[in-house]
Amino acid sequence: MMAATMVKASYQAAADATARCRQSCETCHYNCCLPNGSAECGRLCLDCAEICRVTETLLARGSQWAPKMAALCAEVCDACAAQCEQSSSEYCAACAQACRECARLCREIAESA
């Protein structure tokens, strides 16, 4: 019983992180990437937001596929963070930070499966 409760708590923390990351990626895309013509960053932010959306859903329902999707989410979040860290924009900085936190929590889910 205790292990199941801990798994659910870790899933919830990761689901919350994916929601924050999705929002941050979308904000970065619309407020930084588009206005500055940063196509590569913009595509990556949208890809990351979408992966986060799906991962959040799977984590929230405790899907058997959540750990595999969390591994992919961590990979995409790391790539998005690396791209955004190349910019001096406050939107990119916030996005990179949200991506790094999301990647960390998703990696924990993936590695514990």
Secondary structure, DSSP 8 states (H G I E B T S, - for coil): -HHHHHHHHHHHHHHHHHHHHHHHHHHHIIIIIHHHT-HHHHHHHHHHHHHHHHHHHHHHTT-TTHHHHHHHHHHHHHHHHHHHTT---HHHHHHHHHHHHHHHHHHHHHHH-
